[in-house]
Amino acid sequence: MTVYTAIYAIFASLGIAVRRKQEALFLALALLFLLFFMGTRYEVGCDFGGYLNRFENIHPYASLGEAFGKQEIAFSFLEIATRTSGLGFVSLIFSSTLIILICYWVFLRQIHNSLLVLALLFPIMMMQLGMSGLRQGIAVGFLLVAATTFMKRQRLMTALWIIIGTQFHLSAAVFLPLAFLAGRDVSLKQMIAAGLLLSPLALLLVGDRIGVYQDRYVDEIYGDQSSAGAVFRYALNIVPAALFLYFRKTVEGHFPKEYQLLLIFAIATVALAPLTVLSTFALHRLNFYVMPFTIMMAVYLIYCIPSTRDRSLALLIPIGAYGGYSVLWQLTSLHFEYCYSNYQSYLAL
């Protein structure tokens, strides 16, 4: 058993065993553990070398004002501030991880059975994204914070958190229409209208990176940018999304506060289906944004089951699905072998 499988097993056990009154304490302890596990990693994660090169290429006496000439201002500011303060690369990883986990704390404290959701988030959202793609990991975190303000029907704050997320990874601009829908009863027509109204702002935020994304995700001029695991991860997303849409009235009756948010992301998840053929690399990126919400759907659907015994058995289905995916990935993926199999921490060096 790898350290990752052991962590997943412990988190999943907590998600089943811990009572609601103790949930906040155990969630805080789990996130604190992840802060040091993820935030002090050494040569772990496939983007580790790339971020290290970026960091070392920053002049030690660079001006913080240089960040405002970059595409993703907030992350560039964080990089430059860390580098010019004399702190090492581990400080950048640690501070980025801290931002991610604070965002998750805000989100998880607003939803049902947060410990089980955290367990299901670990194999992909924490390992494959949070321990590799720092910029998008932070952007996803701010989308989750935006989701909490969406549930409170706060339109401007929803837009603000998403815009902050774009300053770490511009792809988050795709979700700006979410702000338009806050406080409204969602319909397909409204979703189309929100996209038409806010897409110009999204295009402005993305700026000249549109051409890069077109080349990378559509024309693939940089070579094969496909992601073999994206379709498997999409399967983990589409199944709960489809089940949610089928049983949506039942979920609405049990969880009215979260229903509109989950409906939007269920429709968005289904809308990603053409990417399984057109561009699995684009699917790879967008999977990360919808996955926290499809995990919510899976858990919430199970808590709609009236029988406590049947509900307890049903919880083993998503636990087994994500655990099985994680074990299979660890056994077969070259990315895991090269980037994750030998976990090391700066604390042990």
C-alpha positions in Angstrom: 0.0 0.0 0.0 1.4 3.4 -1.0 1.2 6.4 1.3 -1.4 7.9 -1.0 -3.7 4.9 -0.7 -3.3 4.9 3.1 -4.2 8.5 3.3 -7.3 7.9 1.2 -8.4 5.0 3.3 -8.0 7.0 6.5 -10.0 10.0 5.1 -12.7 7.7 3.8 -13.0 6.0 7.1 -13.4 9.4 8.8 -16.0 10.3 6.3 -18.1 7.3 7.3 -17.4 7.2 11.1 -17.2 10.8 12.3 -20.4 12.3 13.6 -21.7 15.7 12.4 -20.9 17.5 15.7 -17.2 16.4 15.4 -16.9 17.1 11.7 -15.3 20.6 11.9 -12.5 19.4 14.2 -11.6 16.4 12.1 -11.8 18.5 8.9 -9.4 21.1 10.3 -7.0 18.4 11.4 -7.2 16.7 7.9 -6.5 19.9 6.1 -3.7 20.8 8.4 -2.1 17.4 7.6 -2.6 18.1 3.9 -0.9 21.5 4.3 2.3 19.8 5.3 2.0 16.7 3.2 1.3 18.7 0.0 3.0 22.0 0.9 6.4 20.6 1.8 6.7 18.0 -1.1 10.1 17.7 -2.7 10.4 16.7 -6.4 6.8 15.3 -6.3 4.3 16.3 -9.0 4.8 16.4 -12.7 4.9 20.2 -12.8 7.5 20.5 -9.9 10.4 21.1 -12.3 8.5 23.6 -14.4 7.5 25.7 -11.5 11.0 25.5 -10.0 12.5 26.7 -13.3 10.0 29.6 -13.4 10.9 30.5 -9.8 14.7 30.4 -10.4 14.4 32.5 -13.5 13.0 35.4 -11.5 15.7 37.9 -10.7 16.4 38.0 -6.9 16.0 41.8 -7.1 13.0 41.9 -9.4 10.3 44.6 -8.7 6.9 43.5 -7.5 5.5 45.8 -10.2 6.7 43.4 -12.9 3.8 41.1 -11.9 1.4 43.6 -13.4 2.8 42.9 -16.8 2.1 39.2 -16.6 -1.0 37.3 -17.7 -1.9 35.9 -14.3 -1.0 38.8 -12.0 -1.8 37.2 -8.6 0.4 34.1 -9.1 3.2 36.2 -10.6 3.1 38.5 -7.7 3.3 35.6 -5.3 6.2 34.1 -7.2 8.1 37.4 -7.3 7.4 38.3 -3.6 8.6 34.9 -2.5 11.8 35.1 -4.7 12.8 38.6 -3.8 12.2 38.0 0.0 15.0 35.5 -0.1 12.7 32.5 0.7 13.1 29.2 -1.1 11.0 27.4 -3.6 9.3 25.4 -0.8 7.8 28.6 0.5 6.1 29.1 -2.8 4.7 25.6 -2.7 3.6 26.0 0.9 1.9 29.4 0.4 0.1 28.2 -2.7 -1.1 25.0 -0.9 -2.2 27.2 2.0 -4.4 29.3 -0.3 -5.8 26.1 -1.9 -6.7 24.5 1.4 -8.2 27.7 2.9 -10.5 27.9 -0.1 -11.5 24.2 0.4 -12.1 24.9 4.1 -14.6 27.7 3.2 -16.3 25.4 0.7 -16.4 22.2 2.7 -17.8 24.0 5.8 -20.9 24.9 3.7 -21.8 21.4 2.5 -23.1 18.1 3.8 -20.6 15.3 5.0 -17.6 17.4 4.2 -15.1 14.7 5.4 -16.4 12.2 2.9 -16.3 14.8 0.2 -12.7 15.6 1.2 -11.8 11.9 1.0 -13.2 11.7 -2.6 -11.4 14.9 -3.5 -8.0 13.5 -2.4 -7.0 11.1 -5.3 -7.5 13.6 -8.1 -8.1 17.1 -6.8 -5.5 17.0 -4.1 -2.9 14.6 -5.6 -3.1 15.1 -9.4 -4.0 18.8 -9.4 -3.0 20.2 -6.0 0.4 18.5 -5.9 1.2 19.4 -9.5 -0.7 22.3 -11.1 -0.5 25.0 -8.4 -2.0 27.8 -10.6 -5.1 25.8 -11.6 -5.4 24.3 -8.2 -5.7 27.8 -6.7 -8.2 28.8 -9.4 -10.4 25.8 -8.6 -10.2 26.8 -5.0 -11.5 30.3 -5.7 -14.3 28.8 -7.9 -15.3 26.8 -4.8 -15.4 30.0 -2.7 -17.5 31.5 -5.4 -19.8 28.5 -5.1 -20.5 29.4 -1.5 -21.5 32.9 -2.3 -23.6 31.6 -5.2 -25.6 29.5 -2.7 -26.1 32.7 -0.7 -27.4 34.4 -3.8 -24.6 37.0 -3.8 -24.1 37.8 -7.4 -21.3 40.4 -7.2 -19.2 38.4 -4.7 -19.6 35.3 -6.9 -18.2 37.3 -9.8 -15.4 38.8 -7.7 -14.1 35.4 -6.5 -14.1 34.0 -10.0 -12.2 37.0 -11.3 -9.6 36.5 -8.5 -9.3 32.9 -9.6 -8.5 34.1 -13.1 -5.5 35.9 -11.8 -4.0 32.6 -10.9 -5.2 30.6 -14.0 -7.1 32.3 -16.8 -9.2 29.3 -17.7 -11.4 30.1 -14.6 -12.9 32.9 -16.7 -15.1 30.3 -18.4 -17.2 30.1 -15.2 -18.0 33.9 -15.0 -21.6 33.1 -16.2 -22.1 31.5 -12.8 -22.3 35.0 -11.3 -25.2 36.0 -13.6 -27.2 33.0 -12.4 -26.8 33.6 -8.7 -30.2 34.1 -7.1 -32.1 32.9 -10.1 -34.0 29.8 -10.9 -31.8 28.1 -13.4 -33.0 27.2 -16.9 -31.2 26.3 -20.0 -32.2 29.6 -21.6 -30.7 31.5 -18.7 -27.5 29.6 -18.9 -27.2 30.5 -22.6 -28.0 34.1 -21.9 -25.4 34.3 -19.1 -22.8 32.9 -21.5 -23.7 35.5 -24.1 -23.6 38.4 -21.7 -20.4 37.6 -19.9 -18.3 35.9 -22.5 -16.9 39.2 -23.7 -15.6 39.8 -20.2 -14.2 36.3 -20.1 -12.5 37.0 -23.4 -11.0 40.2 -22.1 -9.6 38.5 -19.0 -8.0 35.7 -21.1 -6.6 38.2 -23.5 -4.0 37.1 -26.0 -3.8 33.7 -24.4 -6.9 32.8 -26.5 -4.5 32.0 -29.4 -2.4 29.8 -27.1 -5.4 27.8 -25.9 -6.7 27.5 -29.5 -3.3 26.1 -30.6 -2.9 23.8 -27.5 -6.4 22.5 -27.1 -7.8 22.5 -30.6 -5.1 22.7 -33.3 -2.5 20.9 -31.1 0.4 22.6 -32.9 2.7 21.7 -30.0 2.3 18.0 -30.8 -0.1 15.5 -29.2 -1.6 17.2 -26.2 -4.1 14.4 -25.4 -4.6 13.1 -21.9 -5.2 9.4 -21.7 -6.6 9.5 -18.2 -9.0 12.4 -19.0 -11.8 10.1 -20.3 -11.6 7.9 -17.2 -11.8 11.0 -15.0 -14.7 12.2 -17.1 -16.5 8.9 -16.5 -16.2 9.7 -12.7 -17.9 13.0 -13.4 -20.6 12.1 -15.9 -22.1 9.2 -14.0 -23.2 11.3 -10.9 -24.1 14.2 -13.2 -26.5 12.0 -15.2 -27.9 10.4 -12.1 -28.4 13.9 -10.5 -30.3 15.1 -13.6 -32.6 12.0 -13.4 -33.3 12.3 -9.7 -33.0 16.1 -9.6 -36.5 16.7 -8.0 -35.6 14.3 -5.1 -32.3 16.1 -4.5 -34.1 19.5 -4.6 -36.5 18.3 -1.9 -33.6 17.3 0.4 -31.0 19.9 -0.4 -32.8 23.1 -1.7 -29.8 25.4 -0.9 -27.3 23.5 -3.0 -29.7 22.4 -5.8 -29.4 25.3 -8.2 -25.6 25.1 -8.0 -25.5 21.4 -8.6 -28.0 21.7 -11.5 -25.7 24.1 -13.3 -22.6 21.9 -12.9 -24.5 18.8 -13.9 -25.6 20.5 -17.2 -22.0 21.8 -17.6 -20.6 18.3 -17.1 -22.8 16.8 -19.7 -21.9 19.6 -22.1 -18.2 18.5 -21.9 -19.0 15.2 -23.6 -17.9 16.3 -27.1 -14.4 17.0 -25.8 -13.9 13.2 -25.3 -13.5 13.2 -29.1 -12.4 16.8 -29.9 -9.7 17.3 -27.3 -9.0 15.2 -24.3 -6.4 17.7 -23.1 -9.1 20.4 -22.9 -11.3 17.8 -21.1 -8.4 17.1 -18.7 -8.3 20.8 -17.7 -12.1 21.3 -17.4 -12.6 18.0 -15.5 -10.9 19.6 -12.5 -13.3 22.5 -12.3 -16.5 20.3 -12.3 -15.2 17.4 -10.2 -15.8 18.9 -6.8 -19.4 19.4 -7.7 -20.0 16.0 -9.2 -18.5 14.5 -6.0 -21.1 16.6 -4.1 -23.8 15.1 -6.4 -22.7 11.6 -5.7 -22.7 12.1 -1.9 -26.0 14.1 -1.9 -27.8 11.4 -4.0 -26.8 8.8 -1.5 -28.1 10.9 1.4 -31.5 11.0 -0.4 -31.9 7.3 0.3 -34.4 7.0 3.1 -33.0 3.8 4.7 -30.0 4.3 6.9 -28.7 0.8 6.2 -29.0 1.2 2.4 -27.4 4.6 2.6 -24.4 3.2 4.5 -23.9 0.5 1.9 -24.3 3.0 -1.0 -21.6 5.2 0.4 -19.2 2.4 -0.4 -19.9 2.9 -4.2 -18.2 6.3 -4.6 -15.5 5.3 -2.1 -14.8 2.2 -4.1 -14.9 4.1 -7.5 -12.4 6.8 -6.5 -10.3 4.3 -4.6 -10.3 1.9 -7.5 -9.4 4.7 -9.9 -6.5 5.8 -7.6 -5.1 2.3 -7.3 -5.3 1.6 -11.0 -3.7 4.9 -11.8 -0.8 4.2 -9.4 -0.3 0.7 -10.9 -0.4 1.7 -14.6 0.4 5.4 -15.0 3.9 6.5 -16.1 3.1 9.9 -14.6 2.7 8.3 -11.2 5.9 6.3 -11.5 8.0 9.3 -12.6 6.3 12.1 -10.5 4.7 10.6 -7.4 5.9 7.2 -6.5 8.9 8.4 -4.5 7.3 10.8 -2.0 9.8 13.1 -0.4 9.4 16.2 1.9 11.6 19.2 2.4 11.1 18.5 6.1 13.1 15.3 5.9 16.0 16.6 3.8 
